[in-house]
Amino acid sequence: MKKYSDKQKVTIAIVMFSSFISTFMGSALNLSIPDIGNDFRVSASILGWIVAGYMLSAAVFSVPFGRLADITQKRRIFVMGLLFFSLTSLLTAFAFNFTMMMALRVVQGIGGAMMFSTATAILLSAFPASEKGQVIGYSTSTVYIGLSVGPVAGGLLNHYLGWPSIFIITAAISGLVFIIAAIKLPQEEGKGQFDSSFDLSGNILYIVMITLLMFGLSEIAVSKYATVIVILGAVLAVFFVRHELKIEKPIIQIRLFTGNIAYTFSNLAALLNYGATGAIGYLLSIYLQVAMGYSSQAAGFILISQPIIMAIVTSYAGRLSDRVSPYKIASIGMGICVAGLLFFVFITASYPLWLIVLALVVTGAGFGLFASPNTNAVMSCVEPKDYGVASSILATMRSLGHMLSMAIVVLVVRMYLGNAALSEAAPEVLIETMRTLFIIFMLICIIGIFFSAMRKKNGGKNGKDNM
């Protein structure tokens, strides 16, 4: 990074640390969920909302804050998000009941949304177009470093210091990043005033729509009304699109989707890729413990092979996407993901561990090749003034993809096990269920390859994006 100016170095360091801390906290917290449940004496189904509440809040508010950042200041929204994230992390460590903890997690999700919706936009605004892929690769790699470090550090912190220590460490790091960002992050010129044409009704429609869709998908296992809620969300999406097409300054430029196939297909590819790969860790953690008899700690060490490979590959892939079409690299990445999922289709109760690790490495490499080039492709399709909304829509695709992946798991598990949990299944039933799921995920990924490969030659803003 020697060739960069001091301002560019500060910008990329701040964005990288903010990307790291959010994923670190999420992956570290997973290991402390049982202890939190014991402390607050709540059921497993309710306990899941410690994670789901944060994800839902972050997804719901990402696009509104992305639009607000585009018309005011990305820097201001980002710095405020760091402050929210740090303060709520600290307060959560001292939550005296589960209701307080849940409320703080929702507010923390709002802080996360303020960060997610502006981080990529701030990063790209500080660098020339010819280096977009490279800096996106740096930022994306820190996400996977957080996913790799989180389970190990979280397990140690939870075991020796208790679950509050995870929130305290998170608060300390994000608080330090906030102070540095508030002092050092470069100011934006010519912005700062709130635009009176801000699409308030569109924002409300969007928030309700995404809330219904994500809540419905997350509750599909426990509520008979979940399907109705998802349908209501889909119906509201139609009204949202009609509303956005009618107004002068919408929250989301729908015409960007209808007039730019590359942009539309890039977002669809992201949704499908996250939908195809989002449940791999969940399924394998159960498989390694139930079918192969590993401890949770040993299973965690096996599973981190995937995010480690992602972190290594995505940095190089981002740099490569500045010289070669990001569409091509992303499509190749999805193809490699299919190869990795194919390994899992033939899984057995006595599957060699080295094949499991190889499959994780292959899918990790595929996803690493996909992630930063696809982000580069998306951001190449929009003007800098729309970076905030574009990056927040992409973040929402990621959240919806993860929810979709878990919803598919729930539906297939119901087919094989009824209302029983996957972790309670006999090994042979678990294997059959997992094979079915991996076939479905492989087919979803193949569909994603189609959308990724069919992006038009004139979709991007620069010549390197052309296929």
Helices and strands as residue ranges (DSSP letters): H 6-29, G 30-32, H 33-40, H 44-47, H 49-71, H 74-93, H 98-125, G 129-131, H 132-161, H 164-184, H 200-218, H 226-246, H 254-259, H 261-277, H 280-290, H 296-303, H 305-320, H 326-345, H 353-380, G 384-386, H 387-417, G 422-424, H 427-453, G 463-465
